[in-house]
Amino acid sequence: MKLSNKLFLTMMIIVVIAVVLTSVFTVNAVYRGYEESITNELLSTLRLIDSSDVDPSSLVYGSRRFTEIAPDGTVIYDSVADSSDMDNHQMRPEVQMALLNLVGQDVRESSTLLESMFYVAILSEEGNVLRLSESQDSLYAFILSSLPFLVVILALIIILSLIVSSQLSRRIVRPINEIDLDNPMDDDKLYEELSPLVRRIAEQKGAIEDQMRMLERDKNELSLIVKSMKDGLIIIRRNGEILMINDAAKTLMGKNTDEEFSTLIELGREDLFFSIIEKGSAEGRMKVEGRTVEVHAEEVEGVGSAILLFDVSDKSALEMKEREFIQNVSHELKTPLTSISGYSELIMRDQVDKDHIREFSSQIYSEAKRLYQLIEDIMAISRLDEDKSVSFSYLSVNSVAKDVLDSISNPIVRLKENASLDINGNSTLIFEAIYNLVDNAIKYNRDANPITVEIDSDSFAVIDNGIGLSPYDRERVFDRFYRVDKSRSRQTGGTGLGLSIVKSIAERHGAKIEISSTLGQGTTIRLTFPSK
């Protein structure tokens, strides 16, 4: 209930009670005044009759009743009834009082007239009791005749009270409604009784404003953090309604960052999303437009779920490469070991004649050498992948290339120095890179065509006129264990790791590796180093 209404209602109740009490007291006062007036009037009339020489029986009394009573209570005369038929009146209260020479009066129902009467009696000079009475109906008639006027007065009072109460309640409430909540203590119209409350409100308002500023600051910081996250973040209610989503999450789900989404299902109808809505938490991976997205969802009590999205495409590809690497290593190791085990078992069981022992021993040696080379290459790859603390120093690639050619000592390989190439690198790794490129060119050469190691001011290249590469082979030639011609590799002892090692060495030195080749016309592989 409004305060103004409550004040108005309270004042009206007070006014009604006051009016009712006033009316009761007024009616009672009027009654008493009229009663006293009637008494005085009846008493004056009795005294006038007593002092007059006129016979009372000859007088006209109108609506009033006159009775003369002997001291023994016998009715001598009555203006209304036959006195001989009337009872003895000695025991009437007003008669007894009159016999005591007092003014006697009483109000009771008349046994003769059977109506309520007002009696006044005095003792006459002759010693008889003179009594005059009047019906109480005249008093009630007077009150009833005054009642319309009284009702009008009461109605006017109530109407006036309504107006005054309404205006007064509004006037009382207006200063409260007009309190300046921004600066409540500066209001000079403020009720003094409200000062403690307003002061407390002002203090709480200040505290709330401080908290709101802190919340706004935290919100802005959180928004900035979430917006700058590279990983996706989605917060949802239990029913899947999205409360917050950052741009990274939209991008990972293949959506435009300016798109709006109200539910998780609108973002993507993935099984993982349905599971999150159903259970509150889930984790797994899903494919979205060629990307592998890892999902972690945790239930947040009282809110819903927080979902983190990670782009693990590179990780997934790396895991696939690792699996392929392990499979290839197992396969490559199994092949020479199978040959060595088979030939050795035949020799051990004396199932080979002397003429074939040398041939089998040669095969065992060849496979063992191939196995050793494979292990060396695998170890080299592992060192490049794991060892990040390789020491670098300024070196001359020209000098390293000459060492490689001296080591290989093959007349078809020649060095072409267009310029001097000095880099900040590791001489052992550069030696291995040039060696592997030259060795690979020799293995896939044909008709003893010349192979050239060409050095320029910012790069070196190995150029051959061998079998060349198809476009498909050029895309995969640096993959581990990939071989263009497996039969030729087996004959020459290739492991399929040489060019992978070269690529890792180039990346370690920040060099760009390029390959140009035409099938049947040869291949050129060039490593270009960053400028000093």
Secondary structure, DSSP 8 states (H G I E B T S, - for coil): --HHHHHHHHHHHHHHHHHHHHHHHHHHHHHHHHHHHHHHHHHHHHHHHHHS-S-GGGS--TTSEEEEE-TTS-EEEESSS-GGGS---TT-HHHHHHHTTS-EEEEEE-TTT-SEEEEEEEE-TTS-EEEEEEETHHHHHHHHHHHHHHHHHHHHHHHHHHHHHHHHHHHHHHHHHT--SSSGGG-TT--GGGHHHHHHHHHHHHHHHHHHHHHHHHHHHHHHHHHH-SSEEEEEETTSBEEEE-HHHHHHTT--TT---SBHHHH---HHHHHHHHHS-EEEEEEETTEEEEEEEEEETTTEEEEEEEE-HHHHHHHHHHHHHHHHHHHHHHHHHHHHHHHHHHHHTT-S-HHHHHHHHHHHHHHHHHHHHHHHHHHHHHHHHH------EEEEHHHHHHHHHHHH--TTEEEEESS--EEEE-HHHHHHHHHHHHHHHHHT--TT--EEEEE-SSEEEEEE-SS---HHHHHHTTSTT--S-HHHHHHHT--S-HHHHHHHHHHHTT-EEEEEEETTTEEEEEEE----
